[in-house]
Amino acid sequence: MRVELAGKSVSERTAYFDNPAFQAAEEIAQAVPADGCVVILAYAGPDAAQYYQARFRYLLYPRDVRVLAGTSASVEGCGHLAVFYDSPEHLSQSPFSGTWDARALRERLQSLRRLLVTDTVDIYALP
């Protein structure tokens, strides 16, 4: 990671890591109440998924936030589901390596009430 950040300014480093998380968190905060719970299915590389887990928890506090890489992850006990796709720049550095079944995800989301769909994140209410 140090090699990837070498020579970048502070603002470039922030944009490299936080730009998609910050925008997505703002959008999730619009749809999920402060006392709510959200499971974020993240299409992100392993390094980025760990980062987003910490970042989304910070940015969405006091909400209960769970970031999982995989379309079949359990959402039990939460009232909201968000689908987040990492930026192409991040994916080129750390490609997604989990299980992501787009068709199964579409089927899963079909019965849910859509709260917000943006370029950054799609947010649904869970039954």
N, C-alpha and C positions, 0 to 999 in steps of 0.2 A: 504494500500500500504506500509506503514511503516513496517508492520509485514513481508511482502514479501521481503523487502530489508534489514531487520535487519541481521547483521552479515556478509553481503556481502562486499567485498572490492570495491573500486571505479571502478576498471576495470570490476569487475563482474556486478556492477550496470549499467555501460555503456553498456556492452554486453547485459544485460537483456532488456534494453530499446532501445538502438540505433542501434544495429547490423543490424537488417533487414531494418530499415529505411535508414541507411547510404548506404548500398549496393544498395538498390532499387533506392535511389536518384542518385547515380552515374550512374546507368544504364538509368534512365529516362533522365538525363542530356545529355547522348549520343544521344538520339533520339529527344528530344524536344529543339528547339532553345531557346536562352536566352530571346527572346521577345515573346515566345510562351505561350500557355495556355494548361494545362493538367488537366483533371478530373481523379482522382485516385479512383477507386472502391476498397474499402478496406474490405477484409474479416478479421475483427478484432473485438475484444470485445469493448464495449462502452468506457471504460477507455482508451484503446489503440487507438481507432479511434480519440478521442480528442487529444491525444498526437501526433499521426501521422499528424494530421492537422497542428499543430504548427511546428512540426519537418520538414515535407516536405516543408512547406513554407519557412522555414529558409534555409534548405539545397539546395533548388532549386531556390532561389532568383537569378535573378529578374523575373522569370517566374510567371505567374498567376497560382496558384495551388488550386484545390478544392478537398478535400478528403471527400468521401461519402460512407456510409455503406449500400449497396444495389445494386442489379444488374440492376434495372430499373431507376436509378438516371438520371436526365437530364444532357446532355452534351452540351446543346445549347450554342453557343458562344465560344466554345473551339475547337482547332484543333487537340487535341490528347486525347486519352483515355488510361489509364493504369489500369491493374488489379493486385492488390497486395494482397497476402495472408500472414497474420501474421504468426510468427513462432509457432510451436506446443507448445513450452514452454509458450509463452504468452497466447495462446488460452486455455491452461489448467488452467491458473490463472484467465482469464477473457474471457469466451467463447463468441463467436459471438451470438448475440441475435436479429439481424435484419431479413430482408427478403433476402435470397440469393437463387435464382432459377438458378441452374447451366445450365439447359437445355435452358432456355430463354437467359442466358448470351452467351452460345455457338452460338445460332441463331443470336443474336445481333452482335457478333464479326465476324461472317461468311462473311459478306459483306465488312468488313473493311480491309484496307491494313495493314498487320502486319509489324511493323518496327523492333521489337526486342522481343525475347522470351528468358527468362532466368529462373533460379531456383527461383528467387526472384520476378520478375515482368514481365508481358507481356504488350507490348506497341503497340498501333495502331494509324494510322492516321485517322482522321475523315473527311468525305466528306465535 
